[in-house]
Amino acid sequence: MKKQIIELLKKRGIEGVEEIEEFLSDRPKKTYDPLLLHNMEAGVDFILSAVREKKQLCIYGDYDADGITSVTLLMQFLGHLTDRLEYYIPSRFEEGYGLNNDALDKIKAGGADAVISVDCGSVSYSEVEHAKEIGLEIMVTDHHSITDVMADCILINPKQPLCGYPFPELCGCGIAFKLAQAVQRRLELPKEYLNEVLDLVAIGTIGDIVPLLDENRTLVKYGLKKIRTSKRPGLVSLIRETKLIQQNIDSENVAYVIVPHLNAAGRMSHAAAGVELLLSKDESEAAPKVAKLIEYNAMRRRIQDETFEKCMELSELQCMKDGSYMNFCIITSEEVHEGIAGIVAGKIKDRLKRPVIIFTPSGENGEFLKGSGRSTERINLYTLLKTCEDLYERFGGHAGACGMLIKKENFEAFSQRIQKETEQLLLRDPSLSEQGPDAELFLSPAEADAEFAGELEKLAPFGNKNERPLICMEGVSLSGVTYMGENNKHVRFSAFLPPDRRPLSCVLFGEAQEKKSILESGRRMSLTGSLSLQQWQGIQRVRFTVGDIFENNDTI
């Protein structure tokens, strides 16, 4: 392995022969006993008691990819033990995130005896009390931060105060998998019952953007192997119809193709479409469900692009003061589709390099505003927004993304306070306003060859906390600038370092028109981005995906 890769691993905190070997291994071993999770023994007892007494079990999940895969996993695994199973996922538009009393009433009226939540419920104290009052037994499995009164029931969450689990960064589907693992061990069930759901764990883990380190890295590596050989009809159909090559699936294919299609169900209609696809028995059953998800995702992308342009215009009207953007960008619009507000907030955050929240009307008479926020790498959005928690009706999230419901009458107070809190935060630590990570490697185009790109691929799977290494190429010249895509918003070109004219194929997505004057200036450039190996029709090519371009002073 090249010295540069070893140094890069050390920068990322991976040191020592054993730790490096584990990180790079195709068969990692870093995983932990599920019984180390607080309340896991009681959780297993809860399930086995329900199965033994033939109780109707309802799996209650969330409407994103993590929730969809969590529900699917327990439906599939527990299906080996009982046919007294059903699931419930609330509507993003009519019910919102998490447990709610009306849903619990429906579940009880439908004949369920017990509820297991996945990916939600840790601080749903009043809802859990309501479940008990109406005669529903309930247990909660979740992974979100706990900053409020905990639900008073069997609660399995590595982030609860009494839990000493060695790795608290599992996603909701990861927690569901550990529950299944504990049941499998107690009953000495076939290990195949666990192996057959590893594809779901990989999708949920990548989709929820939890750190791809430690146990998550182990689960995703085995999960990707499962996806590449999967016989799951719905997943195989989705992979084929989205033009992916199944045996080459990587974490980025999951993140940018599979996950968005699953999320599109909950964003555009109802997340049950994702569960039904993943539980399909054969490809003929799966085909119309895949078509529906593809339709939802195309709709999502079209609305998202239109909304982004509208919200960028609104940001100039609502978020500028004295000719520059405020530290925290707050956008309100009656036209934004609630299902894509968070995605658009993330794209505006990337453009403006500051935290962004988009608010849309909510409630029958629009008496509330629902906000979806995204933050930059260095500013913890959850901690910042929690300073205004007394103004919210509902609030939740994590460092990079949050959501809240607020009364219209409290909106102005919120806007003023959050701007002041952000200003104070940046005064205390000005480095928080710095954007993006520093380059980890400095290469010339000639050094960025297939051999080096292959070495970098050994660091995969890439994702949160294990991103593709950020590479900087200084003083390069450009040739063959070619615009592509709708409205010429993408561009490809070659980069080389005179006098060595060996070119490196480069592509810049989404910002071609913004960078057009620089691209065509005829001056030397510095590029930052990531290097990857691309497979196309059996041919392997090296590609540099550009994140940013900086113009140098000297001409070519």
NUDO-878834 format. One line per field, with one value per residue (C-alpha): residue number from 0; chain; x, y, z. Coordinates in Angstrom, 2 decimals, decimal comma. Last residue first. Layout:
<rs>
n = NUM;...
chain = A;...
u = X;...
v = Y;...
w = Z;...
</rs>
This chain:
<rs>
n = 555;554;553;552;551;550;549;548;547;546;545;544;543;542;541;540;539;538;537;536;535;534;533;532;531;530;529;528;527;526;525;524;523;522;521;520;519;518;517;516;515;514;513;512;511;510;509;508;507;506;505;504;503;502;501;500;499;498;497;496;495;494;493;492;491;490;489;488;487;486;485;484;483;482;481;480;479;478;477;476;475;474;473;472;471;470;469;468;467;466;465;464;463;462;461;460;459;458;457;456;455;454;453;452;451;450;449;448;447;446;445;444;443;442;441;440;439;438;437;436;435;434;433;432;431;430;429;428;427;426;425;424;423;422;421;420;419;418;417;416;415;414;413;412;411;410;409;408;407;406;405;404;403;402;401;400;399;398;397;396;395;394;393;392;391;390;389;388;387;386;385;384;383;382;381;380;379;378;377;376;375;374;373;372;371;370;369;368;367;366;365;364;363;362;361;360;359;358;357;356;355;354;353;352;351;350;349;348;347;346;345;344;343;342;341;340;339;338;337;336;335;334;333;332;331;330;329;328;327;326;325;324;323;322;321;320;319;318;317;316;315;314;313;312;311;310;309;308;307;306;305;304;303;302;301;300;299;298;297;296;295;294;293;292;291;290;289;288;287;286;285;284;283;282;281;280;279;278;277;276;275;274;273;272;271;270;269;268;267;266;265;264;263;262;261;260;259;258;257;256;255;254;253;252;251;250;249;248;247;246;245;244;243;242;241;240;239;238;237;236;235;234;233;232;231;230;229;228;227;226;225;224;223;222;221;220;219;218;217;216;215;214;213;212;211;210;209;208;207;206;205;204;203;202;201;200;199;198;197;196;195;194;193;192;191;190;189;188;187;186;185;184;183;182;181;180;179;178;177;176;175;174;173;172;171;170;169;168;167;166;165;164;163;162;161;160;159;158;157;156;155;154;153;152;151;150;149;148;147;146;145;144;143;142;141;140;139;138;137;136;135;134;133;132;131;130;129;128;127;126;125;124;123;122;121;120;119;118;117;116;115;114;113;112;111;110;109;108;107;106;105;104;103;102;101;100;99;98;97;96;95;94;93;92;91;90;89;88;87;86;85;84;83;82;81;80;79;78;77;76;75;74;73;72;71;70;69;68;67;66;65;64;63;62;61;60;59;58;57;56;55;54;53;52;51;50;49;48;47;46;45;44;43;42;41;40;39;38;37;36;35;34;33;32;31;30;29;28;27;26;25;24;23;22;21;20;19;18;17;16;15;14;13;12;11;10;9;8;7;6;5;4;3;2;1;0
chain = A;A;A;A;A;A;A;A;A;A;A;A;A;A;A;A;A;A;A;A;A;A;A;A;A;A;A;A;A;A;A;A;A;A;A;A;A;A;A;A;A;A;A;A;A;A;A;A;A;A;A;A;A;A;A;A;A;A;A;A;A;A;A;A;A;A;A;A;A;A;A;A;A;A;A;A;A;A;A;A;A;A;A;A;A;A;A;A;A;A;A;A;A;A;A;A;A;A;A;A;A;A;A;A;A;A;A;A;A;A;A;A;A;A;A;A;A;A;A;A;A;A;A;A;A;A;A;A;A;A;A;A;A;A;A;A;A;A;A;A;A;A;A;A;A;A;A;A;A;A;A;A;A;A;A;A;A;A;A;A;A;A;A;A;A;A;A;A;A;A;A;A;A;A;A;A;A;A;A;A;A;A;A;A;A;A;A;A;A;A;A;A;A;A;A;A;A;A;A;A;A;A;A;A;A;A;A;A;A;A;A;A;A;A;A;A;A;A;A;A;A;A;A;A;A;A;A;A;A;A;A;A;A;A;A;A;A;A;A;A;A;A;A;A;A;A;A;A;A;A;A;A;A;A;A;A;A;A;A;A;A;A;A;A;A;A;A;A;A;A;A;A;A;A;A;A;A;A;A;A;A;A;A;A;A;A;A;A;A;A;A;A;A;A;A;A;A;A;A;A;A;A;A;A;A;A;A;A;A;A;A;A;A;A;A;A;A;A;A;A;A;A;A;A;A;A;A;A;A;A;A;A;A;A;A;A;A;A;A;A;A;A;A;A;A;A;A;A;A;A;A;A;A;A;A;A;A;A;A;A;A;A;A;A;A;A;A;A;A;A;A;A;A;A;A;A;A;A;A;A;A;A;A;A;A;A;A;A;A;A;A;A;A;A;A;A;A;A;A;A;A;A;A;A;A;A;A;A;A;A;A;A;A;A;A;A;A;A;A;A;A;A;A;A;A;A;A;A;A;A;A;A;A;A;A;A;A;A;A;A;A;A;A;A;A;A;A;A;A;A;A;A;A;A;A;A;A;A;A;A;A;A;A;A;A;A;A;A;A;A;A;A;A;A;A;A;A;A;A;A;A;A;A;A;A;A;A;A;A;A;A;A;A;A;A;A;A;A;A;A;A;A;A;A;A;A;A;A;A;A;A;A;A;A;A;A;A;A;A;A;A;A;A;A;A;A;A;A;A;A;A;A;A;A;A;A;A;A;A;A;A;A;A;A;A;A;A;A;A;A;A;A;A;A;A;A
u = -1,08;-1,81;-0,60;-2,93;-4,57;-8,34;-9,99;-12,30;-14,51;-15,95;-14,56;-15,13;-11,85;-12,42;-10,21;-11,51;-12,10;-13,64;-16,08;-18,96;-18,35;-16,60;-15,46;-12,52;-12,66;-10,81;-12,34;-12,43;-10,40;-9,06;-6,47;-6,56;-4,16;-5,66;-7,41;-10,51;-13,00;-13,45;-13,32;-16,03;-18,18;-18,04;-21,64;-22,77;-21,08;-22,34;-24,46;-21,84;-18,17;-16,38;-12,69;-10,68;-6,96;-4,60;-0,91;0,46;3,60;4,94;2,46;0,08;-3,02;-6,78;-9,37;-12,94;-16,53;-19,32;-22,73;-25,48;-25,75;-29,43;-30,25;-27,09;-23,74;-21,03;-17,69;-14,31;-11,73;-8,70;-7,79;-4,43;-3,38;-1,76;-2,69;-4,50;-6,20;-7,67;-10,45;-10,42;-13,72;-15,75;-15,33;-17,08;-20,35;-19,91;-17,40;-17,31;-14,46;-10,87;-9,63;-10,93;-8,04;-5,53;-7,42;-7,31;-3,53;-3,18;-5,62;-3,68;-3,88;-0,11;-0,27;-2,98;-0,68;-1,53;-2,05;-3,88;-6,04;-7,50;-9,07;-12,68;-15,51;-16,33;-15,00;-17,88;-17,21;-13,64;-15,06;-15,64;-17,13;-18,16;-19,62;-21,81;-22,92;-24,02;-25,84;-27,68;-28,65;-29,94;-31,79;-33,40;-34,67;-36,13;-37,71;-39,39;-40,74;-42,06;-43,84;-47,24;-47,03;-46,93;-43,90;-43,29;-39,69;-37,21;-33,49;-30,53;-26,74;-26,20;-29,32;-33,10;-36,11;-38,65;-42,38;-44,57;-41,57;-40,92;-39,48;-36,92;-35,10;-31,65;-32,40;-31,84;-28,10;-27,55;-29,46;-27,78;-24,24;-22,17;-18,92;-20,21;-22,82;-26,43;-29,79;-33,26;-36,86;-39,49;-43,23;-45,19;-48,44;-51,75;-52,14;-55,88;-55,84;-52,31;-49,00;-47,53;-43,95;-40,67;-37,26;-34,29;-30,70;-27,34;-24,48;-22,32;-24,71;-24,64;-24,28;-26,90;-29,16;-28,80;-29,53;-32,59;-33,79;-33,50;-35,31;-38,19;-38,74;-41,78;-43,30;-43,73;-42,69;-45,37;-46,39;-42,84;-40,67;-36,88;-34,53;-30,79;-28,58;-25,46;-27,32;-26,50;-24,85;-26,00;-26,89;-29,09;-30,00;-32,13;-35,67;-35,37;-32,16;-33,25;-36,56;-34,75;-32,74;-36,03;-37,62;-34,60;-34,49;-38,23;-38,04;-35,18;-36,94;-40,25;-38,57;-36,46;-39,42;-41,57;-38,80;-38,51;-42,24;-42,34;-39,35;-41,09;-44,28;-42,41;-40,68;-44,08;-45,44;-42,51;-42,36;-45,26;-43,87;-40,43;-41,42;-42,37;-42,38;-41,30;-38,88;-41,51;-44,23;-41,92;-41,13;-44,77;-45,62;-43,63;-46,66;-46,97;-44,32;-41,81;-42,55;-42,25;-39,34;-37,29;-37,13;-36,06;-33,57;-32,02;-31,41;-29,82;-27,49;-26,72;-26,93;-24,87;-22,43;-22,12;-21,14;-23,04;-20,73;-22,45;-25,83;-24,95;-27,18;-29,54;-32,32;-34,65;-32,14;-31,41;-35,11;-35,94;-33,20;-34,41;-38,01;-37,16;-34,74;-32,31;-29,33;-25,82;-24,49;-26,90;-25,49;-21,93;-23,12;-24,60;-21,38;-19,46;-22,31;-22,51;-18,76;-18,57;-21,49;-19,66;-16,66;-17,01;-19,45;-20,82;-24,63;-25,98;-29,48;-29,42;-26,06;-27,21;-30,68;-29,37;-26,65;-29,09;-31,58;-28,94;-28,06;-31,59;-30,85;-27,79;-29,86;-32,36;-29,44;-28,00;-30,55;-32,38;-30,67;-33,74;-31,80;-29,20;-31,78;-33,70;-30,54;-29,66;-33,16;-32,79;-29,33;-30,88;-33,60;-30,84;-28,98;-32,24;-32,61;-29,02;-26,07;-23,91;-23,74;-20,74;-19,51;-23,00;-22,96;-26,66;-27,94;-28,12;-29,97;-27,90;-27,67;-31,48;-33,61;-36,55;-38,88;-41,45;-41,56;-40,67;-37,83;-38,42;-36,35;-32,83;-32,48;-30,48;-31,97;-31,21;-34,56;-36,28;-39,41;-41,63;-45,41;-48,31;-51,54;-54,47;-55,88;-54,17;-50,86;-50,81;-51,64;-48,67;-46,47;-47,83;-47,17;-43,53;-42,64;-39,00;-37,47;-40,26;-38,62;-36,38;-38,38;-41,43;-42,70;-46,44;-48,58;-52,16;-53,25;-56,90;-57,52;-58,99;-55,64;-53,72;-56,21;-55,93;-52,13;-52,30;-54,50;-52,12;-48,98;-45,63;-42,95;-42,74;-45,67;-49,32;-51,04;-48,12;-45,40;-48,02;-47,41;-45,88;-47,76;-46,90;-48,63;-47,75;-49,60;-47,91;-45,37;-41,78;-40,20;-42,26;-40,32;-37,34;-39,24;-41,50;-38,58;-36,34;-39,09;-39,91;-36,25;-35,74;-38,62;-37,56;-34,00;-35,20;-37,53;-41,18;-40,64;-41,76;-44,38;-44,18;-47,54;-47,75;-51,01;-50,63;-50,25;-49,36;-46,01;-45,26;-46,10;-44,04;-41,16;-41,23;-41,37;-38,75;-36,38;-36,97;-36,40;-33,02;-32,24;-33,06;-29,65;-27,68;-24,81;-27,14;-26,52;-22,93;-20,69;-19,27;-15,81;-14,94;-14,25;-14,26;-13,11;-10,49;-9,33;-10,43;-9,52;-6,03;-5,56;-6,64;-4,38;-1,30;-1,63;-3,42;-6,80;-7,40;-8,37;-4,97;-3,44;-5,48;-4,17;-0,59;-1,12;-2,64;0,26;2,75;1,27;0,00
v = 29,16;32,34;32,97;34,17;30,91;30,40;28,19;25,33;23,38;19,91;18,28;14,58;13,18;10,11;7,08;4,59;0,84;-0,72;-3,62;-1,67;1,20;0,84;4,06;4,26;7,23;10,39;13,16;16,92;20,10;21,85;24,61;26,33;27,91;30,49;30,16;31,91;29,36;27,33;30,46;32,22;29,07;28,43;29,44;27,84;24,54;24,34;21,17;18,47;19,05;16,26;15,53;13,17;13,43;14,37;13,47;16,82;16,86;20,40;21,45;19,94;18,40;18,60;17,25;18,49;17,63;20,03;19,89;22,56;22,69;23,68;19,97;17,89;18,61;21,22;20,29;21,81;19,90;21,37;22,64;23,61;22,67;24,91;22,90;19,57;19,10;15,82;15,31;11,65;9,89;10,34;8,18;10,25;9,93;7,83;5,72;1,93;2,05;2,67;0,01;2,26;4,64;2,00;1,51;5,25;5,10;2,29;3,89;7,15;10,31;10,83;12,24;14,72;16,05;15,22;16,92;14,75;15,46;18,74;20,71;20,00;22,31;25,87;28,07;29,62;27,41;28,80;32,03;30,31;32,51;35,17;32,46;31,14;34,64;35,37;32,03;32,72;36,20;34,87;32,10;34,60;36,97;34,24;32,43;35,59;36,22;32,66;32,47;33,72;31,29;28,40;26,17;22,62;21,50;19,54;19,06;18,02;18,05;17,75;15,69;15,83;16,75;19,41;19,65;22,55;24,85;28,18;26,72;24,89;28,08;27,04;23,61;25,12;25,54;22,12;20,38;22,41;21,54;23,96;22,60;20,53;23,03;22,69;21,52;22,52;21,49;23,74;23,27;26,45;26,43;28,26;27,24;26,71;22,91;22,68;23,39;26,22;25,71;26,77;26,23;26,24;26,91;26,78;28,51;27,88;29,64;27,01;23,92;25,23;25,91;22,25;21,05;23,27;21,83;18,30;19,27;20,99;17,97;16,38;19,67;20,87;24,53;26,96;28,63;29,82;30,82;30,91;31,24;31,56;31,70;33,90;36,54;36,90;40,06;43,38;45,18;42,30;39,33;36,36;37,13;38,70;37,03;33,76;33,97;33,81;30,80;29,33;29,59;27,98;25,17;24,62;24,01;21,55;19,76;19,56;17,83;15,58;14,54;13,78;11,62;9,92;9,27;7,81;5,59;4,49;3,66;1,70;-0,29;-1,12;-2,15;-4,58;-6,05;-8,50;-9,77;-9,81;-12,20;-12,23;-8,46;-7,45;-4,77;-3,30;-3,33;-1,56;1,17;1,71;1,94;5,18;7,16;9,78;12,21;12,37;8,97;7,16;9,35;8,08;4,62;6,04;8,38;5,43;3,24;5,87;8,34;6,63;3,02;3,71;5,60;2,66;0,32;-1,92;-3,64;-7,06;-5,37;-3,11;-0,05;0,98;2,27;-0,45;-3,20;-2,06;-1,55;-5,02;-6,66;-4,79;-5,85;-9,47;-10,00;-12,47;-10,45;-11,24;-7,67;-6,61;-9,25;-8,09;-4,55;-5,74;-7,45;-4,21;-2,13;-4,16;-4,01;-0,28;0,33;-1,64;0,74;3,52;4,55;7,35;7,71;9,13;7,64;6,19;4,48;2,68;1,90;0,53;-1,56;-2,92;-3,88;-5,85;-7,60;-9,04;-12,49;-12,93;-12,69;-15,45;-17,32;-17,65;-20,40;-19,93;-20,70;-19,37;-16,92;-16,29;-15,49;-13,24;-11,26;-10,96;-9,74;-7,03;-6,17;-5,89;-3,54;-1,39;-1,30;-0,43;2,59;3,68;2,57;5,37;4,28;1,95;0,29;-0,11;1,33;2,16;3,78;7,32;6,46;6,82;3,08;2,96;0,01;1,24;-1,12;1,36;4,80;6,93;9,27;12,87;15,14;15,34;11,79;11,60;9,30;5,58;3,88;0,73;1,28;-1,27;-1,24;-3,24;-1,71;-1,55;1,91;3,43;1,75;3,27;6,68;6,42;5,63;8,69;10,90;9,77;9,89;10,72;7,49;6,84;6,54;4,41;1,25;1,03;-2,33;-2,37;-4,96;-6,26;-5,27;-5,67;-2,86;-0,69;-0,85;0,22;2,99;4,29;4,15;6,20;8,80;8,99;9,73;7,94;9,48;11,98;13,82;12,85;14,23;15,13;12,67;9,93;7,49;4,05;1,05;-2,62;-5,96;-9,33;-12,35;-14,72;-15,68;-16,85;-16,73;-13,60;-12,04;-11,72;-10,41;-7,96;-6,95;-6,17;-4,48;-2,09;-1,17;-0,84;1,63;3,54;3,96;4,86;7,55;7,28;6,13;2,91;1,08;-2,71;-4,09;-7,44;-9,42;-11,69;-15,43;-15,99;-17,55;-14,87;-12,02;-13,62;-14,13;-10,49;-9,01;-11,47;-10,34;-6,72;-7,51;-9,04;-6,00;-3,53;-1,78;-2,85;-5,10;-8,01;-7,32;-8,59;-6,36;-6,15;-5,46;-8,63;-7,32;-9,75;-7,65;-6,13;-2,54;-1,19;-4,43;-4,43;-0,77;-1,46;-4,50;-2,73;0,39;3,60;4,67;8,16;9,81;11,46;8,03;6,62;9,41;8,63;4,96;6,02;8,37;5,56;3,46;0,00
w = -19,67;-17,77;-14,19;-11,43;-10,42;-10,60;-8,00;-8,92;-6,53;-5,96;-9,07;-9,66;-10,98;-13,10;-13,80;-16,34;-16,36;-19,47;-19,18;-20,66;-18,24;-14,88;-13,19;-10,81;-8,45;-7,47;-5,38;-5,57;-5,36;-8,44;-8,71;-12,06;-14,57;-16,85;-20,20;-18,82;-20,19;-17,01;-14,87;-16,89;-16,89;-13,14;-12,35;-15,63;-14,88;-11,30;-11,24;-11,65;-12,47;-14,37;-14,86;-17,08;-16,28;-19,07;-19,53;-20,73;-18,60;-19,36;-18,13;-15,56;-17,10;-16,62;-19,07;-19,32;-18,41;-17,61;-15,94;-15,93;-19,72;-19,41;-19,14;-19,29;-20,91;-21,37;-22,91;-21,95;-24,01;-22,25;-18,80;-17,29;-13,76;-11,16;-8,09;-7,82;-4,45;-3,26;-0,72;0,30;-0,41;2,74;5,81;8,48;6,50;3,39;1,53;1,61;0,73;1,84;-0,61;-3,39;-2,66;-3,74;-7,00;-7,66;-7,21;-9,73;-12,16;-12,26;-10,19;-10,25;-13,79;-12,77;-10,03;-6,44;-3,07;-0,54;2,51;1,27;4,10;4,99;4,01;4,86;7,63;9,58;12,59;12,73;14,18;17,56;20,27;17,76;15,53;18,34;19,31;15,74;15,55;18,81;17,59;14,29;16,15;18,49;15,80;13,64;16,60;17,87;14,37;14,11;17,46;16,20;13,29;15,75;15,29;14,08;13,87;11,79;12,03;9,89;10,30;14,03;14,75;14,53;16,60;17,45;18,06;19,25;19,16;20,90;24,11;21,98;21,00;22,30;20,80;17,36;17,94;19,51;16,71;13,98;15,04;12,94;11,43;8,52;7,40;8,41;7,12;8,25;7,62;9,20;9,59;10,16;12,10;11,89;8,25;8,67;8,63;9,97;8,26;6,19;4,90;6,47;4,86;7,21;6,13;7,90;6,01;2,94;0,53;-2,24;-0,04;2,37;-0,62;-1,61;1,93;2,25;-1,06;0,31;3,52;1,72;-0,57;1,03;2,16;-1,41;-1,34;-2,55;0,72;1,24;4,18;4,04;7,01;6,23;9,31;9,25;7,24;3,56;2,30;0,80;4,02;5,12;3,00;4,02;2,89;-0,57;-1,78;-0,14;-2,01;-5,36;-4,16;-2,95;-6,40;-8,12;-5,56;-5,86;-9,61;-9,19;-6,30;-8,14;-11,08;-8,86;-6,70;-9,73;-11,17;-7,78;-7,54;-11,07;-10,31;-7,12;-9,04;-11,71;-8,97;-7,47;-10,87;-11,34;-7,81;-8,15;-11,45;-9,82;-7,07;-3,38;-2,82;0,72;-0,48;-2,81;-0,16;2,27;-0,25;-1,21;2,50;2,50;1,30;-1,45;-2,73;0,11;1,67;-1,66;-2,77;0,16;-1,38;-4,74;-3,08;-1,16;-4,22;-6,47;-4,74;-1,43;-2,64;-5,75;-3,51;-1,12;-3,95;-6,38;-8,89;-9,02;-9,46;-12,37;-11,98;-14,77;-12,48;-13,77;-12,96;-9,42;-8,68;-10,01;-7,94;-4,85;-5,32;-6,09;-3,16;-4,80;-3,69;-4,93;-5,08;-2,32;0,04;-0,58;0,13;3,44;4,47;3,98;5,43;8,64;9,23;8,53;10,87;13,55;13,49;10,94;8,25;10,45;10,19;6,94;7,36;3,84;4,27;7,42;6,07;2,77;4,44;7,03;4,32;2,42;5,69;5,85;4,37;6,56;9,73;8,93;7,33;10,81;11,45;14,78;18,08;19,95;22,15;19,44;16,76;19,18;19,98;16,28;15,48;18,11;16,75;13,27;14,52;16,07;12,74;10,97;13,26;12,59;14,73;16,17;19,84;19,46;22,67;24,20;27,71;27,90;31,09;29,67;26,43;23,27;22,54;22,20;23,25;25,33;27,19;28,45;30,03;26,98;27,81;28,87;26,61;25,16;23,86;20,62;17,97;17,72;18,22;19,40;21,49;23,22;23,52;24,92;23,73;26,16;25,45;28,48;27,68;24,20;25,68;28,04;25,04;23,26;26,30;26,60;22,90;23,70;22,40;19,87;16,47;14,24;14,93;17,17;18,39;19,09;20,86;20,80;17,31;16,37;13,91;16,66;18,47;15,37;14,66;18,24;18,00;14,82;16,48;19,43;17,45;17,30;15,13;12,29;10,76;10,76;7,66;5,40;6,40;6,60;9,46;8,89;10,28;10,12;10,50;11,94;13,37;10,92;13,54;14,02;10,55;9,86;12,72;10,38;7,35;9,16;11,37;8,40;6,36;9,20;9,65;5,88;5,59;8,71;7,48;3,97;5,33;6,43;10,02;11,65;13,71;13,64;14,78;16,56;16,88;19,90;19,45;23,13;22,22;19,66;22,03;24,81;22,41;21,36;24,87;26,16;23,40;24,37;28,06;27,21;25,03;27,81;27,60;24,54;25,60;24,77;21,08;21,48;19,39;15,88;14,47;12,57;9,08;6,12;3,16;5,46;5,02;8,39;10,18;8,64;9,60;13,19;13,48;12,05;14,15;13,25;11,88;13,29;10,01;9,68;10,26;7,37;5,11;6,11;5,20;1,88;1,09;1,84;-0,93;0,00
</rs>
